[in-house]
Structures are given as C-alpha cells and as structure tokens.
Amino acid sequence: MKKRLLSLTLAVVMAAGALAGCGGAKKESWKVTCPWAPSGVAAMVSQKITLVAEAVKGDAATVNTWVADTKANSKELVFAGEGLFSITSILDPAKMQFDYSNFAYVENLYSSIFVLSADKGLGIENIEDLEEFASTGSEISVAVNGSTSSEAFLAAALFGSMGAGDKVKLVAYTSAAEAAQAVAKGETSFAVSHQSQILETYQQGGVSIVCAFDEKPLEHGPFAGVQGVGEFGYPYFRNRCFVMACAGTDAEKVAELKKLYDDILADEEVKTWLQDTMLLEVDTMSEDQVKEHIENVKNIVNEYKDIVTG
C-alpha cells in the first residue's frame, strides 16, 4: 500500500486566541505530515481539519525528509510512533537519520488497542482457550500487517510468552485490511488487527475476538468486555500516534499546540465518535509516559525479535 502525506490545516479548529498573533486575532496554520496510510487518522481529523494528501513511500524516509527540511519554530508538525522509535530503530537503524532528540513532543493523538481474532471453527473464545490451544503444539499461523509491524511483535510476544514461539508462523500482508480478513478466508488461524478492521468480519460470524492487547478488558465499543492480555501477565502495548514539533521549538509554542490538541480531544462529540466509530482511545500522555511506552516496546522487540525475523 502506498503511504500518504497529509497536510492538515489547523486554523479551522483553533479557539479564539489560540496560537494568536500579538493582536490576539491572527490565527496561524500548521501542516502535519503523516508518514503512513491515513485511514483512521485521516477520518478522525477530517471532521475538524482540512486534509490534502499526496503519495509518499516509506515511514522512515518520510520522517528523514521532514527532519532534514524542518527548522525549530517552523509551522510544521509530524506524526510518529513506536514503529519508528522502537522497532525500526532496533531492526533497521540505518533507515533512520533521526532519533527522539530531533523532536519536541506535543501530544498523543490517539491510541489503538489491537485485538487477536481467531477462526470461529477453532472454538477459541478467550485467553484460557488460547492457552490450551498453544499448549497442543499445533502450528500457530497469524496474519499481520507487515512482517516487522507492531502487530507482528504483539503476536510474537503473546505466543512467545506462552512458550509456543517456535510454533508461530507470521503471515505478512501488505495492508491492515487484508490481514484482518485473512482469518475468515481460511488463510490463517489468527490475526492481529485494529478493532475497526476486524469488526465487519466479526459481525458476519467468521471470527471470534479472543483478547485485546491491553492491561484490562476493553471498555468501549462492540468488543467491550474482551479480556486484556495484561490481566494474565502477558506483554502488550498500545499503538500510538505522537504529534511532534521540531526540536528547539519554543516551549510556549509547544504548550499552545498541546492545548489545541487537548481541547479537540476533550470535545465530547469527538471523543464519542473516536471511541464508538473508529474504535480508538482518547489517551493524552505526558512526555514521561511517551518515553516509557517507547522503552516498553523496545524491550518487547529485543526479547521477541527472533520469532519475528526468524
């Protein structure tokens, strides 16, 4: 799937006085670069922000260009997440001409809690059933979006921590939608996907939703009540979308941008739509929490990379 560059004009969502000029009335426009397929991100911001999309290839390459071309206090932002900071930085660091120090953290736009779905015919409805299946020594084929994706590492960490890592067969697809549909087509026994991408297949009765990659049961949407792997001591992480400014941008400006995003995310209409339609989480974070997340994912990558790359 081709990647896209999103230019998001933020002026239309600014409250009076936010990011204002000296006179208190002038409003500024900021462009935000999204170095992956827009999907949920585009859908979310399009309710509040004007989008312009262009084809771009490669997460790391896109951010490399952004870092090279963007100066402190430029009216440019970029999205980044654990895929770059925790996975690519370990598996293929030569692709990255930047590190976390090149950015000034603004806010976490959303968090996605991935779920594990299973072929309905397997009769696996919860983690207890999954543990029993993993103990049989059967091959564990899992559809994922990309061979070294967040989904791949969540699958490897879950089954690896169950002692079945040698039975895992990760089947990589070129889009998240294809990976989510693979189970119902009989191509794999399991899939790791965003909740929104497996919903239709689930509603058609082709799969069961076994568990969520979070610390506790899901609280919102059609999968509310699905068990979280963290309850059982298994590793997990949420998929996150960090909004970043260029390092060296004035702290006051970063704080104003953070408030802008926080105000949008605090809007009840946006929050409800995000949770109930996109099946994503409003999950604002401090920078310390961001760094903790990056390190947690790095630890998972280091521990289970042999399953993923082997």
Kinemage of the C-alpha trace (Angstrom):
@kinemage 1
@onewidth
@group {chain A} dominant
@subgroup {mainchain}
@vectorlist {calphas} color= white
{ca met a 1} P 0.000 0.000 0.000
{ca lys a 2} L 1.278 3.424 -0.849
{ca lys a 3} L 1.906 5.788 2.014
{ca arg a 4} L 0.472 9.265 2.052
{ca leu a 5} L 1.491 12.695 3.214
{ca leu a 6} L -1.294 14.581 4.922
{ca ser a 7} L -1.269 18.341 5.121
{ca leu a 8} L -3.614 19.333 7.895
{ca thr a 9} L -4.653 22.963 8.115
{ca leu a 10} L -5.281 23.583 11.792
{ca ala a 11} L -6.569 27.134 11.589
{ca val a 12} L -10.181 25.979 11.254
{ca val a 13} L -10.129 24.287 14.676
{ca met a 14} L -8.411 26.937 16.764
{ca ala a 15} L -10.309 28.519 19.571
{ca ala a 16} L -10.273 32.308 19.709
{ca gly a 17} L -6.865 33.463 20.751
{ca ala a 18} L -5.153 30.073 20.380
{ca leu a 19} L -1.823 30.440 18.629
{ca ala a 20} L -2.767 34.076 18.106
{ca gly a 21} L -0.508 36.874 16.995
{ca cys a 22} L 0.262 39.980 19.011
{ca gly a 23} L -3.144 41.490 18.278
{ca gly a 24} L -4.927 38.419 19.634
{ca ala a 25} L -6.911 37.883 16.419
{ca lys a 26} L -4.458 36.492 13.885
{ca lys a 27} L -4.626 32.718 13.512
{ca glu a 28} L -1.799 30.558 12.238
{ca ser a 29} L -1.947 27.491 10.005
{ca trp a 30} L 0.204 24.428 10.703
{ca lys a 31} L 0.933 21.496 8.408
{ca val a 32} L 1.103 17.983 9.861
{ca thr a 33} L 2.933 15.217 7.989
{ca cys a 34} L 1.512 11.701 8.380
{ca pro a 35} L 4.097 9.138 7.169
{ca trp a 36} L 1.716 6.192 6.831
{ca ala a 37} L -1.611 5.355 5.180
{ca pro a 38} L -4.096 7.831 6.666
{ca ser a 39} L -7.099 5.539 7.339
{ca gly a 40} L -8.250 6.244 10.895
{ca val a 41} L -6.043 9.287 11.297
{ca ala a 42} L -7.493 10.936 8.207
{ca ala a 43} L -11.015 10.024 9.201
{ca met a 44} L -10.546 11.447 12.667
{ca val a 45} L -9.035 14.774 11.744
{ca ser a 46} L -11.226 15.312 8.704
{ca gln a 47} L -14.132 16.149 10.993
{ca lys a 48} L -12.202 19.106 12.348
{ca ile a 49} L -9.291 19.706 9.961
{ca thr a 50} L -8.916 20.180 6.209
{ca leu a 51} L -6.813 17.433 4.550
{ca val a 52} L -4.591 17.407 1.478
{ca ala a 53} L -2.997 14.030 0.633
{ca glu a 54} L -0.031 13.140 -1.562
{ca ala a 55} L 1.538 9.751 -2.238
{ca val a 56} L 4.758 9.135 -0.299
{ca lys a 57} L 6.705 5.904 0.184
{ca gly a 58} L 8.191 4.781 3.496
{ca asp a 59} L 7.668 5.859 7.098
{ca ala a 60} L 11.338 6.385 7.912
{ca ala a 61} L 12.115 8.058 4.574
{ca thr a 62} L 9.254 10.497 5.041
{ca val a 63} L 10.378 11.463 8.536
{ca asn a 64} L 14.012 11.672 7.394
{ca thr a 65} L 12.931 14.305 4.869
{ca trp a 66} L 10.814 16.122 7.449
{ca val a 67} L 13.708 16.282 9.917
{ca ala a 68} L 16.147 17.481 7.257
{ca asp a 69} L 13.810 20.186 5.965
{ca thr a 70} L 12.194 21.454 9.158
{ca lys a 71} L 13.650 24.072 11.470
{ca ala a 72} L 12.750 24.958 15.042
{ca asn a 73} L 9.612 27.122 15.210
{ca ser a 74} L 8.605 26.163 11.678
{ca lys a 75} L 4.856 25.743 11.293
{ca glu a 76} L 5.350 22.059 10.616
{ca leu a 77} L 4.397 19.021 12.705
{ca val a 78} L 4.805 15.296 12.093
{ca phe a 79} L 3.235 12.081 13.355
{ca ala a 80} L 5.493 9.352 14.737
{ca gly a 81} L 5.077 6.275 16.897
{ca glu a 82} L 6.604 3.111 18.275
{ca gly a 83} L 7.027 1.699 14.772
{ca leu a 84} L 9.906 4.102 14.197
{ca phe a 85} L 11.208 4.804 17.696
{ca ser a 86} L 11.052 1.218 18.993
{ca ile a 87} L 11.013 -1.185 16.037
{ca thr a 88} L 12.873 0.356 13.096
{ca ser a 89} L 15.456 1.824 15.474
{ca ile a 90} L 16.410 -1.738 16.507
{ca leu a 91} L 15.801 -3.833 13.396
{ca asp a 92} L 16.926 -1.405 10.693
{ca pro a 93} L 18.545 1.680 12.261
{ca ala a 94} L 20.338 2.607 9.016
{ca lys a 95} L 16.961 3.714 7.638
{ca met a 96} L 16.632 6.393 10.295
{ca gln a 97} L 18.550 9.640 10.018
{ca phe a 98} L 16.993 10.886 13.265
{ca asp a 99} L 16.187 9.874 16.813
{ca tyr a 100} L 13.816 11.092 19.516
{ca ser a 101} L 16.049 14.090 20.271
{ca asn a 102} L 15.144 15.612 16.897
{ca phe a 103} L 11.588 16.276 18.101
{ca ala a 104} L 9.606 18.255 20.630
{ca tyr a 105} L 6.663 16.187 21.871
{ca val a 106} L 3.233 17.808 21.597
{ca glu a 107} L 0.539 15.188 22.306
{ca asn a 108} L -0.651 11.652 21.636
{ca leu a 109} L -3.412 11.962 19.039
{ca tyr a 110} L -4.967 8.586 19.796
{ca ser a 111} L -4.231 5.060 20.981
{ca ser a 112} L -5.397 1.914 19.219
{ca ile a 113} L -5.804 -1.281 21.218
{ca phe a 114} L -5.162 -4.183 18.860
{ca val a 115} L -7.169 -7.384 19.183
{ca leu a 116} L -6.449 -11.019 18.392
{ca ser a 117} L -9.122 -12.719 16.300
{ca ala a 118} L -9.414 -16.448 15.662
{ca asp a 119} L -11.064 -18.693 13.100
{ca lys a 120} L -14.525 -19.306 14.503
{ca gly a 121} L -14.157 -23.013 13.840
{ca leu a 122} L -11.338 -23.321 16.380
{ca gly a 123} L -13.729 -22.595 19.244
{ca ile a 124} L -11.274 -20.195 20.890
{ca glu a 125} L -13.281 -17.521 22.701
{ca asn a 126} L -10.942 -16.247 25.439
{ca ile a 127} L -7.398 -16.373 26.784
{ca glu a 128} L -7.963 -19.616 28.670
{ca asp a 129} L -8.966 -21.304 25.407
{ca leu a 130} L -5.968 -19.739 23.690
{ca glu a 131} L -3.559 -21.041 26.322
{ca glu a 132} L -4.969 -24.538 25.873
{ca phe a 133} L -4.568 -24.298 22.090
{ca ala a 134} L -0.990 -23.016 22.407
{ca ser a 135} L -0.116 -25.976 24.643
{ca thr a 136} L -1.079 -28.543 21.966
{ca gly a 137} L 1.990 -27.908 19.815
{ca ser a 138} L -0.087 -27.088 16.748
{ca glu a 139} L 1.170 -24.538 14.217
{ca ile a 140} L 0.026 -21.020 15.086
{ca ser a 141} L -0.469 -19.030 11.881
{ca val a 142} L -1.123 -15.328 12.466
{ca ala a 143} L -1.972 -12.693 9.869
{ca val a 144} L -0.250 -9.349 10.444
{ca asn a 145} L 0.095 -6.082 8.560
{ca gly a 146} L 3.771 -6.096 7.612
{ca ser a 147} L 6.494 -8.551 8.546
{ca thr a 148} L 8.016 -6.378 11.299
{ca ser a 149} L 4.963 -4.379 12.308
{ca ser a 150} L 3.546 -3.631 15.735
{ca glu a 151} L 1.018 -6.394 15.063
{ca ala a 152} L 3.809 -8.891 14.350
{ca phe a 153} L 5.549 -8.140 17.625
{ca leu a 154} L 2.323 -8.328 19.635
{ca ala a 155} L 1.630 -11.790 18.186
{ca ala a 156} L 5.198 -12.933 18.791
{ca ala a 157} L 5.197 -11.623 22.348
{ca leu a 158} L 1.869 -13.227 23.240
{ca phe a 159} L 2.578 -16.704 21.893
{ca gly a 160} L 6.259 -16.497 22.766
{ca ser a 161} L 5.428 -15.764 26.394
{ca met a 162} L 3.065 -18.766 26.327
{ca gly a 163} L 6.051 -20.927 25.409
{ca ala a 164} L 4.854 -21.506 21.845
{ca gly a 165} L 7.160 -19.153 19.974
{ca asp a 166} L 8.652 -21.995 17.926
{ca lys a 167} L 5.191 -22.810 16.577
{ca val a 168} L 4.379 -19.277 15.410
{ca lys a 169} L 4.103 -18.606 11.693
{ca leu a 170} L 3.597 -14.922 10.966
{ca val a 171} L 1.917 -14.303 7.621
{ca ala a 172} L 2.576 -10.745 6.462
{ca tyr a 173} L 0.087 -8.825 4.340
{ca thr a 174} L 0.582 -5.504 2.597
{ca ser a 175} L -2.417 -3.824 4.219
{ca ala a 176} L -4.093 -3.937 7.603
{ca ala a 177} L -7.468 -4.683 5.999
{ca glu a 178} L -6.123 -7.736 4.153
{ca ala a 179} L -4.532 -9.080 7.322
{ca ala a 180} L -7.762 -8.657 9.263
{ca gln a 181} L -9.732 -10.567 6.615
{ca ala a 182} L -7.258 -13.445 6.294
{ca val a 183} L -8.783 -15.478 9.129
{ca ala a 184} L -12.291 -15.527 7.674
{ca lys a 185} L -10.836 -16.567 4.315
{ca gly a 186} L -9.132 -19.553 5.928
{ca glu a 187} L -5.649 -18.291 5.117
{ca thr a 188} L -4.551 -18.178 8.774
{ca ser a 189} L -5.879 -19.320 12.149
{ca phe a 190} L -5.425 -15.943 13.830
{ca ala a 191} L -4.973 -12.260 13.040
{ca val a 192} L -3.826 -9.217 14.986
{ca ser a 193} L -5.581 -6.048 13.859
{ca his a 194} L -7.166 -2.763 14.778
{ca gln a 195} L -10.647 -3.274 16.189
{ca ser a 196} L -12.273 -1.308 13.366
{ca gln a 197} L -10.654 -3.513 10.727
{ca ile a 198} L -11.983 -6.795 12.115
{ca leu a 199} L -15.442 -5.522 13.075
{ca glu a 200} L -17.280 -6.358 9.839
{ca thr a 201} L -15.775 -9.851 9.671
{ca tyr a 202} L -16.756 -10.402 13.296
{ca gln a 203} L -20.312 -9.220 12.654
{ca gln a 204} L -20.572 -11.668 9.761
{ca gly a 205} L -19.745 -14.503 12.161
{ca gly a 206} L -16.444 -15.541 10.617
{ca val a 207} L -14.195 -14.939 13.619
{ca ser a 208} L -14.178 -14.775 17.382
{ca ile a 209} L -12.378 -11.992 19.246
{ca val a 210} L -10.091 -13.735 21.713
{ca cys a 211} L -8.324 -10.941 23.567
{ca ala a 212} L -7.129 -7.342 23.473
{ca phe a 213} L -3.555 -6.140 23.792
{ca asp a 214} L -4.094 -4.009 26.866
{ca glu a 215} L -3.867 -4.211 30.634
{ca lys a 216} L -7.588 -4.732 31.235
{ca pro a 217} L -10.812 -5.626 29.387
{ca leu a 218} L -11.974 -3.313 26.623
{ca glu a 219} L -14.371 -0.672 27.913
{ca his a 220} L -15.910 0.804 24.752
{ca gly a 221} L -17.496 -0.254 21.500
{ca pro a 222} L -18.742 -3.612 20.231
{ca phe a 223} L -15.852 -5.512 21.809
{ca ala a 224} L -16.400 -4.165 25.330
{ca gly a 225} L -15.601 -6.866 27.874
{ca val a 226} L -12.998 -8.680 25.755
{ca gln a 227} L -10.162 -9.751 28.035
{ca gly a 228} L -6.893 -7.814 28.148
{ca val a 229} L -3.719 -9.891 27.928
{ca gly a 230} L -2.142 -7.810 30.686
{ca glu a 231} L -4.621 -9.285 33.176
{ca phe a 232} L -2.896 -12.622 32.633
{ca gly a 233} L 0.653 -11.305 32.818
{ca tyr a 234} L 1.343 -11.280 29.080
{ca pro a 235} L 3.223 -8.399 27.394
{ca tyr a 236} L 1.363 -5.775 25.411
{ca phe a 237} L 1.451 -2.232 24.142
{ca arg a 238} L -0.979 0.177 22.548
{ca asn a 239} L -0.425 1.539 19.073
{ca arg a 240} L 0.078 5.284 19.444
{ca cys a 241} L 0.261 8.350 17.235
{ca phe a 242} L 2.508 11.087 18.625
{ca val a 243} L 2.261 14.629 17.330
{ca met a 244} L 5.765 16.088 17.159
{ca ala a 245} L 7.235 19.525 16.520
{ca cys a 246} L 10.845 20.190 15.588
{ca ala a 247} L 13.356 20.114 18.443
{ca gly a 248} L 14.179 23.613 19.624
{ca thr a 249} L 10.668 24.962 19.045
{ca asp a 250} L 9.775 27.461 21.771
{ca ala a 251} L 8.316 25.734 24.814
{ca glu a 252} L 5.464 28.249 24.896
{ca lys a 253} L 4.533 27.379 21.315
{ca val a 254} L 4.639 23.643 22.058
{ca ala a 255} L 2.409 24.189 25.084
{ca glu a 256} L -0.092 26.114 22.966
{ca leu a 257} L -0.147 23.326 20.391
{ca lys a 258} L -0.669 20.758 23.137
{ca lys a 259} L -3.618 22.742 24.464
{ca leu a 260} L -5.085 22.900 20.961
{ca tyr a 261} L -4.971 19.131 20.585
{ca asp a 262} L -6.170 18.565 24.153
{ca asp a 263} L -9.166 20.837 23.546
{ca ile a 264} L -10.082 18.893 20.408
{ca leu a 265} L -9.744 15.556 22.177
{ca ala a 266} L -11.753 16.767 25.171
{ca asp a 267} L -14.732 17.606 22.952
{ca glu a 268} L -17.461 15.076 23.814
{ca glu a 269} L -18.572 14.703 20.196
{ca val a 270} L -15.038 13.934 19.057
{ca lys a 271} L -14.411 11.603 21.995
{ca thr a 272} L -17.632 9.649 21.431
{ca trp a 273} L -17.046 9.422 17.690
{ca leu a 274} L -13.464 8.302 18.216
{ca gln a 275} L -14.431 5.549 20.666
{ca asp a 276} L -17.678 4.328 19.115
{ca thr a 277} L -16.997 4.737 15.390
{ca met a 278} L -13.241 4.480 14.944
{ca leu a 279} L -12.822 2.176 17.980
{ca leu a 280} L -9.820 4.186 19.148
{ca glu a 281} L -8.968 5.586 22.565
{ca val a 282} L -8.603 9.172 23.699
{ca asp a 283} L -5.303 8.770 25.519
{ca thr a 284} L -3.460 12.020 26.184
{ca met a 285} L 0.026 11.431 27.570
{ca ser a 286} L 2.860 13.216 29.308
{ca glu a 287} L 6.302 13.057 27.746
{ca asp a 288} L 7.476 10.737 30.521
{ca gln a 289} L 4.670 8.339 29.594
{ca val a 290} L 5.701 8.545 25.945
{ca lys a 291} L 9.285 7.644 26.776
{ca glu a 292} L 8.094 4.787 28.988
{ca his a 293} L 5.970 3.479 26.104
{ca ile a 294} L 8.906 3.633 23.681
{ca glu a 295} L 11.128 1.726 26.114
{ca asn a 296} L 8.453 -0.893 26.805
{ca val a 297} L 8.096 -1.624 23.106
{ca lys a 298} L 11.882 -1.724 22.680
{ca asn a 299} L 12.070 -4.344 25.421
{ca ile a 300} L 9.426 -6.444 23.660
{ca val a 301} L 11.222 -6.077 20.325
{ca asn a 302} L 14.543 -7.158 21.806
{ca glu a 303} L 13.011 -10.153 23.558
{ca tyr a 304} L 10.903 -11.478 20.677
{ca lys a 305} L 12.680 -10.291 17.524
{ca asp a 306} L 13.987 -13.789 16.751
{ca ile a 307} L 10.395 -15.008 16.350
{ca val a 308} L 9.530 -12.091 14.078
{ca thr a 309} L 12.668 -12.063 11.918
{ca gly a 310} L 13.436 -15.775 12.064
